[in-house]
Amino acid sequence: MKQVDHGPSRGLLAASALALAIACATPAWAADGPEGGQDEVQASASDEIIVTGINAPVTTSTGLPLKFMETPQSVTIIDQKRIQDYALTSIKDLLDQAVGVNVERAETDRTTFNARGFDVTNFQIDGIGLPLIQNYAYGDTDSFLYERIDIIRGANGLTTGIGNPSATINYVRKRPSDTLHANASAYFGSWNKWRVEGDVSVPIGDDWGIRVIGAHEESDSYLDRYNYNRDVIGIVLSGRITPNLTLTAGYNRQDHDSQAASWIGLWLYYSDGTPINYARSANSAPRWATWPTTEHQAYGELAYALGSDWTIKGVLTYRNYLDAPRILNPSLPPDKATGFYLADTSEFETNNNRVLGDLYASGVVRAFGQEHKLTFGLSYAHSHQLQYQGRAVDTGFGLGAVVFPDFNGPNRWDIPLPTYNPKALAQDQTDKLLRAYAASQINFTDRLHLVAGASWARLDSSGFNYGQVVDTSRSKLNPYAGVLFDLTSFLTAYASYTSIFMPQVEYDVNHVQLKPVEGTNMEAGLKANLLDKRLYLSATVFKTQQNGLASYVSQVPDPVYGTFFAYEGVDTTAKGFEFEVAGRITPNWDVSGGFTTLSLKDQAGADTRLFIPRQSIKASTTYTIPALNKLSFGAQLRWQSKVDTITTVQPAYAVLDLMAGVDVVDNIRASIVVRNVTDKLYYASLVYGVYGISQYAAPRSFTASLSYRF
């Protein structure tokens, strides 16, 4: 919660990820224009709508409506079929399966993501930036509101103008369809998990439609005392006001409430360095530690078609995030001889409001015998965050400190609820981002293409944040260029370049804010579309240079807020290679997955960011037998190489999931997913591994479901 207690390796500026991009999703009613969306979707009377992946427009990387073979970057799409086959109702579980993306579950209710060696700072919904607060996902975002998830790894110079060149993750909302459809599902599984969900889309006349979505989930956990419940609702209205003017408006809300929510994790060693033996279910949080969160989003889009070639679109989004956690931070490792264990606890209250607006024009220009795509626009984002903190009353060990009764005893986590001081305002920060951008796809010939543009961004921040005055104003022009050459009708070579600009919130030992990160990102590769455009392959090499990236130096006591973490700017270089495959080998056999390898070096040439695995594999396959009531079975695999943070070592490991599903009768389908089939024991994350802190990941579990759809 409070900036100084987020952990020495975290804490990038929330506003540095305040990114607006070009809105990409098109209502079903507005698909007549260029690159519309209707021809990119397959549907049947008995199946859910499935985005094919290979041909679906991907605009997140450049702001242009480009397909896989036209995008000079690495692209992954996890579509609705994959989500349903493997019951990926949680965004964390979903992104676990994305090639090149690492999900860091360092705590129960706060998660970070990284790709290509750096934190993912660019999150979008329908192409509009709604980034995480301080790069954390709070609670557990539900995937039920979204039709698919696009992951574009690498540069983001056009879409955001600021942020890490790790990946851009775009959630594509479900929207009304032009036919009536509905589905309802019920799930049950390990640890008393149960879930119900419903999704109804109703056309209204010939030009309008409405879609209503809702889900409720409750579960205990493999972790002692931990449990949660989550509610999700969404409503979307879309249609034509005039033949050329379309409107889409919607609202969604998610409530996530948890008990015994952990903060930071478990100390893995006593103060003398002796390892501590924990059960896999060990949880450092007492029963009274809670982390309730609520998020509201309201949005509206107006799109006007200027003939058949050009569209003007305006998008306005409001987002409100609220939480009120009471959480405990293990301050010092326990003493083996005496069992003395000290922790720090506070109550918080956060209110984060964001307004994001985007106005742009996009279309086609015909010149020199070719068609060229162009988009340009302006965007603005305003964020205001208030955060209050109330630390535990001093009982003789300092403000906020609590002592566990006896760490070596049977009730080591059973401590009474402390008394807290009244909450006081600890953060009042305003961030404003203004952007102007332009992007183009220029076709020199039928085989040679240039994707180029630039994004100018200005970020202004003011206020205060846990004793630190916030008063910055930064601006930067980021150029972007990508060249593609069609070697054959199915094989394309490409290369791309962008500059990097990312303001930082970290401070040095003198309490001086670090300068923004600047640098470059380059990648090159080959893309292939095989088997009559059913199967997509890509191979990519990349290099990223980030100058002045915050790196933890020391921890300094702070009499008011607990601890001040000091950082220094370090030049960091990432190099790597990615291979990916996605699509269908046959009409009934789906495959996806890939391999990533990278090196991460600091300015002295030494390995850095040691918690990130240097090699990883993600693979998934599903086979369906239509003649046997659409019987399907499949597997997905995650593997990562050894991680050695000096203090803590995680050997290489693999996690295997299996699934099976069958139509019991028409329109009713039963499925089961077994996760971690081999019951592999491993750490959920080593983000804090260098400090000897982590917690175990989930053991074997199952989720069964019954779905009805028409």
C-alpha positions in Angstrom: 0.0 0.0 0.0 2.2 2.9 1.1 5.0 3.6 -1.3 7.8 3.0 1.2 6.6 -0.4 2.1 6.0 -1.8 -1.3 9.3 -3.6 -1.4 12.7 -2.5 -2.5 12.4 -3.9 -6.0 9.0 -2.4 -6.8 7.3 1.0 -6.9 7.3 2.5 -10.4 5.3 5.6 -10.8 1.6 5.0 -11.3 1.3 8.0 -13.5 4.3 6.9 -15.7 1.9 4.2 -16.9 -1.0 6.6 -17.4 -1.3 5.8 -21.1 -3.9 6.5 -23.7 -3.9 4.6 -26.9 -6.1 4.4 -30.0 -9.4 2.7 -29.4 -9.5 -0.5 -31.4 -12.7 -2.4 -30.7 -15.5 -1.9 -33.2 -19.2 -2.6 -32.4 -20.9 -5.3 -34.5 -23.0 -2.5 -36.0 -20.0 -0.5 -37.3 -18.1 -3.2 -39.1 -18.8 -2.0 -42.7 -15.6 0.2 -42.8 -12.1 -0.8 -43.6 -10.7 -3.5 -41.4 -14.1 -3.8 -39.8 -14.3 -7.0 -37.6 -17.2 -9.0 -38.9 -15.0 -10.9 -41.4 -12.5 -11.6 -38.6 -14.9 -13.6 -36.4 -16.3 -17.1 -36.8 -19.6 -18.1 -35.3 -22.1 -21.0 -35.5 -25.5 -21.6 -33.9 -24.1 -24.0 -31.4 -20.7 -22.5 -30.6 -19.6 -19.4 -28.8 -18.1 -16.6 -30.9 -14.4 -17.3 -31.3 -11.9 -14.8 -32.5 -9.7 -16.7 -34.8 -6.4 -15.2 -33.6 -4.5 -15.4 -36.8 -6.6 -12.9 -38.7 -8.0 -10.8 -35.9 -7.0 -7.1 -36.1 -4.3 -6.2 -33.6 -4.0 -2.4 -33.0 -2.4 -2.3 -29.6 1.2 -2.2 -30.8 1.0 0.7 -33.3 -2.5 2.2 -33.0 -3.3 1.0 -36.6 -5.7 -1.8 -37.5 -3.0 -4.3 -38.4 -3.1 -8.1 -38.5 -0.4 -10.5 -37.3 1.6 -10.5 -40.5 1.4 -6.7 -40.7 2.6 -6.0 -37.1 6.4 -5.6 -36.7 6.3 -7.1 -33.2 5.6 -10.3 -31.3 1.8 -10.9 -30.8 -0.1 -13.4 -28.6 -3.9 -13.7 -28.5 -5.8 -15.7 -25.9 -9.3 -16.1 -27.3 -12.6 -17.1 -25.8 -12.2 -20.7 -26.7 -9.0 -21.0 -24.7 -10.5 -19.1 -21.8 -13.5 -21.5 -21.6 -11.5 -24.7 -22.3 -9.2 -24.1 -19.4 -11.6 -22.2 -17.1 -9.3 -19.1 -17.1 -11.7 -17.0 -15.1 -8.8 -15.1 -13.5 -6.6 -12.7 -15.4 -3.6 -14.0 -13.4 -4.3 -17.6 -14.5 -4.8 -16.4 -18.1 -1.6 -14.4 -18.3 0.3 -17.4 -16.8 -0.3 -19.0 -20.2 0.9 -16.1 -22.3 4.3 -16.6 -24.0 7.0 -14.5 -22.5 4.9 -13.1 -19.6 5.8 -13.9 -16.0 3.1 -13.6 -13.3 4.6 -12.7 -9.9 2.3 -13.8 -7.2 4.4 -12.5 -4.3 1.3 -11.9 -2.2 -2.3 -13.1 -2.1 -3.9 -9.9 -3.3 -1.3 -7.9 -5.1 0.4 -9.1 -8.3 2.9 -7.8 -10.8 3.7 -8.9 -14.4 6.9 -8.8 -16.4 8.1 -9.6 -19.9 11.4 -9.4 -21.7 13.0 -8.6 -18.3 11.0 -5.6 -17.3 7.7 -4.9 -15.5 4.6 -4.6 -17.7 3.4 -1.0 -17.3 1.0 -0.8 -20.2 -2.5 -2.2 -19.7 -5.4 -1.2 -21.9 -9.1 -1.9 -22.3 -10.3 -1.8 -25.9 -7.0 0.1 -26.7 -7.5 2.8 -24.1 -4.9 2.9 -21.3 -6.1 2.0 -17.9 -2.8 1.1 -16.3 -2.3 -0.6 -12.9 -1.9 1.5 -9.8 1.9 1.5 -9.1 2.2 -1.5 -11.5 0.2 -3.7 -9.1 -3.0 -5.7 -9.9 -5.0 -5.6 -6.7 -7.4 -8.5 -5.8 -7.9 -10.7 -8.8 -9.3 -9.3 -12.0 -12.0 -11.4 -13.5 -11.8 -12.3 -17.2 -15.5 -12.8 -17.8 -16.0 -9.2 -19.1 -13.6 -9.8 -22.0 -13.8 -11.5 -25.4 -10.1 -12.0 -25.7 -6.8 -10.7 -24.4 -4.1 -9.3 -26.8 -0.5 -9.4 -25.7 2.0 -7.4 -27.8 5.6 -7.7 -26.5 8.2 -5.1 -27.0 7.9 -1.4 -28.0 5.1 0.9 -27.0 6.3 4.2 -28.4 3.2 4.9 -30.5 0.5 3.6 -28.1 1.6 5.2 -24.9 4.7 7.4 -25.3 5.8 6.3 -21.9 6.5 3.0 -20.1 8.6 -0.1 -20.3 9.2 -1.9 -23.6 8.1 -5.2 -22.0 4.5 -5.8 -23.3 1.2 -4.1 -23.9 -1.7 -6.1 -22.6 -5.1 -5.2 -24.1 -8.4 -6.5 -22.7 -11.0 -6.6 -25.5 -14.5 -6.2 -24.0 -17.5 -8.3 -24.9 -19.9 -6.3 -27.0 -23.5 -6.8 -28.2 -23.9 -9.1 -31.2 -26.4 -8.8 -34.0 -28.1 -12.1 -32.9 -29.7 -13.3 -29.7 -27.4 -15.4 -27.6 -27.0 -16.3 -23.9 -25.0 -18.6 -21.7 -24.9 -19.6 -18.1 -22.3 -21.6 -16.3 -21.7 -23.1 -12.8 -18.3 -24.1 -11.5 -17.2 -26.0 -8.4 -13.7 -27.1 -7.4 -11.0 -27.6 -4.8 -11.1 -25.6 -1.5 -14.8 -25.2 -1.6 -14.7 -23.1 -4.7 -18.0 -22.3 -6.5 -18.9 -19.8 -9.2 -21.9 -18.9 -11.3 -21.9 -16.6 -14.3 -24.3 -15.4 -17.0 -24.0 -13.5 -20.3 -26.9 -12.4 -22.5 -26.8 -10.4 -25.7 -30.1 -9.1 -27.1 -30.5 -7.2 -30.4 -32.9 -4.2 -30.3 -34.3 -3.7 -33.7 -31.9 -3.7 -36.6 -29.4 -1.2 -35.4 -29.1 -1.6 -31.6 -28.1 -4.2 -29.1 -27.5 -4.7 -25.4 -25.3 -7.1 -23.5 -25.5 -7.9 -19.8 -22.8 -9.9 -18.0 -22.5 -11.0 -14.4 -20.5 -13.5 -12.2 -20.1 -14.4 -8.6 -17.3 -16.5 -7.1 -16.4 -17.7 -3.6 -13.5 -19.9 -2.5 -11.3 -20.9 0.3 -7.6 -21.6 -0.4 -4.7 -23.9 -0.1 -3.3 -21.2 2.1 -4.3 -21.3 5.8 -7.2 -19.0 6.7 -7.3 -17.3 3.3 -10.6 -17.0 1.5 -12.2 -14.5 -1.0 -15.4 -13.7 -2.8 -15.8 -11.7 -6.0 -18.7 -10.1 -7.9 -18.6 -8.8 -11.4 -21.3 -7.0 -13.4 -21.2 -5.4 -16.8 -23.7 -3.8 -19.2 -22.9 -2.6 -22.8 -25.3 -0.8 -25.2 -24.2 -0.3 -28.8 -25.9 0.9 -32.0 -26.4 3.4 -34.8 -27.7 6.9 -34.1 -27.5 7.7 -37.9 -26.2 5.6 -40.8 -22.8 7.1 -40.2 -22.7 7.6 -36.4 -22.4 4.8 -33.9 -22.5 4.9 -30.1 -21.2 2.4 -27.6 -21.6 3.0 -23.9 -21.1 0.7 -20.9 -20.5 0.3 -17.2 -18.8 -2.5 -15.3 -18.0 -3.1 -11.6 -15.9 -5.6 -9.7 -15.9 -6.2 -6.0 -13.2 -8.4 -4.5 -13.1 -9.1 -0.8 -10.5 -11.4 0.9 -9.7 -12.5 4.5 -6.2 -13.4 5.8 -4.6 -11.5 2.9 -0.8 -11.7 2.9 1.5 -8.7 2.4 5.1 -9.4 1.3 5.0 -13.1 2.2 7.0 -15.5 4.4 10.5 -15.1 5.8 12.2 -18.2 4.5 15.2 -18.0 6.9 15.7 -17.3 10.6 17.8 -14.2 11.5 20.8 -16.5 11.8 20.3 -17.8 8.2 18.9 -21.2 9.1 16.1 -22.2 6.7 12.6 -22.3 8.1 10.5 -25.4 7.3 6.9 -24.4 6.3 4.0 -26.4 5.2 2.8 -25.5 1.7 -0.3 -24.0 3.2 1.7 -21.5 5.4 0.3 -18.0 5.3 1.9 -15.0 7.2 -1.4 -13.2 7.5 -3.7 -13.4 10.6 -7.4 -13.9 10.2 -8.1 -10.2 10.7 -6.0 -9.1 7.7 -8.4 -8.1 4.9 -8.1 -6.5 1.5 -11.5 -5.4 0.1 -11.4 -3.6 -3.3 -14.0 -2.1 -5.6 -13.5 -0.9 -9.1 -16.1 1.0 -11.3 -15.6 1.8 -14.9 -17.9 3.8 -17.2 -17.1 4.5 -20.8 -18.6 5.9 -24.0 -17.5 5.9 -27.6 -18.8 7.9 -30.6 -17.6 6.9 -34.1 -18.4 8.8 -37.3 -17.7 7.3 -40.7 -16.5 9.7 -43.3 -17.4 7.7 -46.4 -16.0 4.2 -46.6 -12.3 5.1 -45.9 -12.2 7.3 -42.8 -13.5 7.3 -39.3 -13.4 9.8 -36.5 -13.8 8.4 -33.0 -14.0 9.9 -29.5 -13.6 7.8 -26.4 -14.2 8.9 -22.8 -13.5 6.6 -19.8 -14.0 7.1 -16.1 -12.4 4.7 -13.6 -12.7 4.7 -9.8 -10.8 2.4 -7.6 -11.4 2.0 -3.9 -9.9 -0.2 -1.2 -9.7 -0.4 2.6 -7.2 -3.0 3.6 -5.9 -3.9 7.0 -2.6 -5.8 6.4 0.5 -6.9 8.1 4.0 -6.6 6.9 6.7 -9.1 8.3 9.3 -6.5 9.3 12.2 -8.7 10.5 13.1 -12.4 10.2 12.2 -14.4 13.3 14.8 -15.3 16.0 15.4 -19.0 16.1 16.4 -19.2 19.7 13.8 -17.0 21.3 10.9 -17.1 18.7 10.8 -13.3 18.7 9.0 -12.1 15.5 8.3 -8.4 14.8 5.8 -7.2 12.1 4.3 -3.9 11.1 0.6 -3.3 10.5 -1.6 -0.5 9.2 -5.1 0.3 8.0 -5.4 2.0 4.7 -8.0 3.7 2.6 -7.5 4.5 -1.1 -9.6 6.5 -3.5 -8.2 6.7 -7.1 -10.1 8.5 -9.8 -9.1 8.6 -13.4 -10.6 10.3 -16.5 -9.2 9.4 -19.9 -10.2 10.9 -23.2 -9.1 10.2 -26.7 -10.0 11.8 -30.1 -8.5 10.5 -33.3 -9.1 10.0 -37.0 -8.0 6.9 -39.0 -8.4 5.8 -42.5 -6.9 5.0 -45.9 -4.9 7.1 -48.3 -4.4 6.0 -51.9 -1.2 7.1 -53.6 1.4 5.7 -56.0 -0.8 2.7 -56.8 -1.0 1.5 -53.2 -3.3 1.9 -50.2 -1.8 3.3 -47.0 -3.2 3.5 -43.5 -3.0 6.6 -41.3 -4.2 7.6 -37.8 -3.6 10.7 -35.8 -5.1 12.1 -32.6 -4.9 13.7 -29.2 -5.4 12.2 -25.8 -5.6 13.3 -22.2 -5.6 11.5 -18.9 -6.2 12.9 -15.4 -5.6 10.9 -12.2 -6.1 11.9 -8.6 -5.2 9.5 -5.7 -5.9 10.0 -2.1 -4.6 7.5 0.4 -5.0 7.4 4.2 -2.9 5.4 6.6 -3.5 4.5 10.2 -0.6 2.6 11.9 -1.1 0.4 15.0 -0.7 2.1 18.3 2.8 1.9 19.8 3.0 -0.9 22.4 6.7 -0.5 23.2 8.2 -1.6 19.9 7.5 1.4 17.8 4.6 2.9 15.9 2.8 0.2 13.9 4.8 -2.7 15.3 3.2 -5.9 16.6 5.0 -8.8 18.2 4.0 -12.4 17.5 3.5 -14.5 20.6 6.1 -17.2 19.7 7.2 -17.9 16.2 8.3 -21.4 17.2 5.0 -22.3 18.9 1.9 -23.9 17.3 0.0 -20.7 17.0 2.7 -18.5 15.5 0.2 -16.5 13.3 -2.5 -16.2 15.9 -2.2 -12.6 17.2 -5.0 -10.4 18.4 -6.3 -7.5 16.4 -4.3 -4.4 17.4 -5.6 -0.9 18.1 -5.0 1.6 15.3 -4.4 5.3 15.3 -6.9 7.3 13.2 -6.1 7.3 9.5 -4.3 10.4 8.3 -3.8 11.6 4.7 -0.5 10.2 3.5 -0.8 10.7 -0.3 -2.5 13.4 -2.3 -1.2 13.2 -5.8 -2.4 14.4 -9.2 -1.0 13.2 -12.5 -1.8 14.6 -15.9 -0.8 13.2 -19.2 -1.2 14.9 -22.6 -0.4 13.1 -25.8 -0.3 13.8 -29.5 0.4 11.0 -31.9 0.4 9.9 -35.5 1.0 6.5 -37.0 1.1 5.2 -40.6 1.4 2.1 -42.6 3.0 2.9 -45.9 3.1 0.3 -48.7 5.9 1.0 -51.0 5.1 -2.1 -53.0 2.9 -5.1 -52.6 5.8 -6.7 -50.6 7.6 -3.8 -48.8 5.8 -2.0 -46.0 6.8 0.7 -43.5 5.0 1.2 -40.1 6.1 4.5 -38.7 5.0 7.3 -36.5 5.7 9.3 -33.4 4.1 10.1 -30.0 4.7 13.2 -28.0 3.8 12.9 -24.3 3.9 15.4 -21.4 3.5 14.2 -17.9 2.8 16.6 -15.0 2.7 15.3 -11.4 2.0 17.3 -8.2 1.1 16.8 -4.5 2.8 14.6 -1.9 3.4 10.9 -1.4 4.3 9.6 2.1 6.5 12.5 3.0 7.9 13.1 -0.5 7.0 16.2 -2.4 5.8 15.4 -5.9 6.4 18.2 -8.4 7.6 17.0 -11.8 7.0 18.0 -15.4 8.5 15.8 -18.1 7.9 15.6 -21.9 9.4 13.5 -24.7 8.9 12.8 -28.4 9.2 9.1 -29.1 9.6 8.0 -32.7 8.7 4.5 -33.9 9.6 2.7 -37.1 9.0 -0.9 -38.4 9.9 -2.3 -41.8 8.3 -5.5 -43.1 9.2 -7.4 -46.3 7.2 -10.3 -47.7 9.8 -12.8 -48.7 7.0 -15.1 -50.0 3.2 -15.3 -49.9 3.5 -16.8 -46.4 6.8 -15.6 -45.0 7.6 -12.0 -43.8 10.7 -10.5 -42.4 10.5 -7.5 -40.1 12.5 -5.1 -37.9 11.4 -2.3 -35.6 12.8 0.5 -33.4 11.5 2.8 -30.8 12.8 5.1 -28.1 12.0 4.7 -24.4 10.8 7.3 -21.9 9.5 6.5 -18.4 9.3 8.9 -15.5 10.1 7.3 -12.1 8.8 7.9 -8.6 11.8 6.4 -6.7 14.2 8.6 -4.7 17.9 8.3 -4.0 19.6 8.3 -0.6 19.4 12.2 -0.6 15.6 12.1 -1.2 16.1 13.4 -4.7 13.7 11.9 -7.3 15.4 9.8 -10.0 15.4 11.1 -13.5 13.2 9.4 -16.1 14.4 6.2 -17.8 15.5 6.8 -21.4 16.7 4.3 -23.9 16.0 2.3 -27.1 14.2 -0.9 -28.1 15.0 -2.9 -31.2 13.7 -6.2 -32.5 13.8 -8.2 -35.8 12.2 -11.5 -36.8 10.4 -13.7 -39.2 6.7 -14.4 -39.4 5.0 -17.3 -41.2 1.4 -18.0 -42.0 1.0 -21.7 -42.9 -1.7 -24.4 -43.6 -4.0 -22.0 -45.5 -3.5 -19.3 -42.9 -4.5 -21.6 -40.0 -1.1 -21.7 -38.3 1.1 -18.8 -37.3 4.8 -19.0 -36.4 7.2 -16.2 -35.4 10.8 -16.0 -34.4 12.2 -12.8 -32.9 15.4 -11.4 -31.5 15.3 -8.2 -29.4 17.6 -5.8 -27.5 16.5 -3.2 -25.0 18.7 -0.6 -23.4 17.3 1.3 -20.4 19.4 4.0 -18.8 18.8 5.0 -15.2 16.4 2.3 -14.2 15.7 2.4 -10.5 17.5 -0.3 -8.5 17.3 -0.7 -4.7 20.2 0.5 -2.6 19.3 0.6 1.1 16.5 0.8 3.6 16.3 3.9 5.9 14.1 4.1 9.0 11.4 6.7 8.8 9.7 7.9 12.1 6.4 8.7 10.5 5.8 6.2 7.7 8.0 3.3 8.8 10.7 2.8 6.2 12.2 4.8 3.4 13.7 2.8 0.5 16.5 4.5 -1.4 17.3 3.7 -5.0 19.9 4.5 -7.7 19.6 4.6 -11.4 21.2 1.6 -13.2 21.7 1.2 -16.9 20.1 -2.2 -17.8 20.4 -4.1 -21.1 18.1 -7.0 -22.1 18.8 -9.3 -25.0 16.8 -12.3 -26.1 15.1 -14.6 -28.5 11.4 -15.7 -28.8 9.7 -18.4 -30.8 6.0 -18.7 -30.9 3.3 -20.9 -32.7 -0.5 -20.5 -32.6 -3.4 -21.7 -34.6 -4.9 -25.0 -35.9 -3.0 -27.9 -37.4 -6.3 -29.3 -38.4 -9.8 -27.9 -38.0 -10.1 -29.8 -34.8 -6.6 -29.5 -33.4 -5.6 -26.2 -31.7 -2.0 -25.5 -30.7 -0.2 -22.5 -29.1 2.9 -21.8 -27.2 6.5 -20.6 -27.5 9.9 -20.4 -26.0 11.7 -17.3 -24.5 15.4 -16.9 -23.6 17.0 -13.6 -22.4 19.9 -12.1 -20.6 19.7 -9.1 -18.3 22.9 -7.1 -17.5 23.6 -4.0 -15.6 26.1 -1.3 -16.6 29.0 -3.3 -15.2 28.0 -6.4 -17.2 26.7 -8.3 -14.2 23.4 -10.2 -14.1 20.6 -8.1 -12.7 16.9 -8.5 -11.9 17.7 -12.0 -10.7 14.2 -13.0 -9.8 13.2 -13.2 -13.5 13.8 -16.6 -15.2 16.1 -16.5 -18.1 14.3 -19.2 -20.1 10.6 -20.2 -20.2 8.3 -22.3 -22.2 4.5 -22.0 -22.6 2.6 -24.7 -24.6 -1.0 -25.6 -25.0 -2.9 -28.1 -27.2 -6.6 -29.1 -27.5 -8.1 -31.7 -29.7 -11.9 -32.1 -30.5 -13.8 -35.1 -31.9 -17.0 -33.6 -33.3 -18.6 -37.0 -33.8 -18.4 -37.9 -30.1 -20.5 -35.0 -28.8 -17.7 -32.6 -29.4 -15.5 -34.5 -26.9 -12.3 -32.4 -26.4 -9.2 -33.0 -24.3 -6.0 -31.0 -24.0 -3.0 -30.0 -21.9 -1.1 -26.8 -21.1 2.4 -26.6 -19.8 4.5 -23.9 -18.1 8.2 -24.4 -17.6 10.9 -22.0 -16.4 14.6 -22.3 -15.8 16.4 -22.1 -12.4 16.2 -18.8 -10.6 19.0 -17.9 -8.2 18.6 -14.6 -6.3 21.7 -15.4 -4.2 19.6 -15.5 -1.0 16.9 -17.9 -2.4 17.1 -20.5 -5.2 14.2 -21.9 -7.2 15.2 -24.9 -9.2 13.8 -25.2 -12.8 10.2 -26.6 -12.7 7.3 -27.4 -14.9 3.5 -27.2 -14.2 1.1 -29.3 -16.2 -2.6 -28.8 -16.5 -5.1 -31.2 -18.2 -8.7 -30.6 -19.4 -11.6 -32.5 -20.9 -15.0 -31.5 -22.0 -18.1 -33.0 -23.8 -21.6 -31.9 -24.8 -23.9 -33.8 -22.5 -26.8 -32.8 -24.7 -27.4 -30.1 -27.2 -26.3 -26.7 -25.7 -25.1 -28.2 -22.4 -21.5 -28.9 -21.9 -19.6 -30.4 -19.0 -15.8 -29.8 -18.5 -13.1 -30.5 -16.0 -9.7 -28.9 -15.6 -7.0 -30.3 -13.3 -4.2 -27.9 -12.5 -0.6 -28.8 -11.5 -1.4 -32.5 -12.2 2.0 -33.6 -10.8 1.5 -31.6 -7.6 4.8 -29.7 -8.2 6.1 -27.8 -5.2 7.6 -24.4 -6.1 7.6 -20.7 -5.0 4.8 -18.5 -6.3 7.4 -15.7 -6.9 10.9 -14.7 -6.1 10.4 -10.9 -6.5 11.4 -10.6 -2.9 13.7 -13.6 -3.0 16.9 -11.6 -2.6 15.6 -10.7 0.9 14.7 -14.3 1.7 10.9 -13.8 1.4 8.4 -15.8 -0.7 5.4 -18.2 -0.3 4.5 -21.5 -2.0 2.3 -21.8 -5.1 -0.9 -23.8 -5.3 -0.8 -27.6 -5.2 -2.9 -29.9 -7.4 -6.5 -28.7 -7.8 -9.5 -29.2 -10.0 -12.3 -27.1 -11.4 -15.5 -28.7 -12.9 -18.1 -26.8 -14.8 -21.5 -27.2 -16.5 -22.5 -24.6 -19.2 -25.6 -23.9 -21.0 -25.7 -21.7 -24.1 -27.9 -20.9 -27.1 
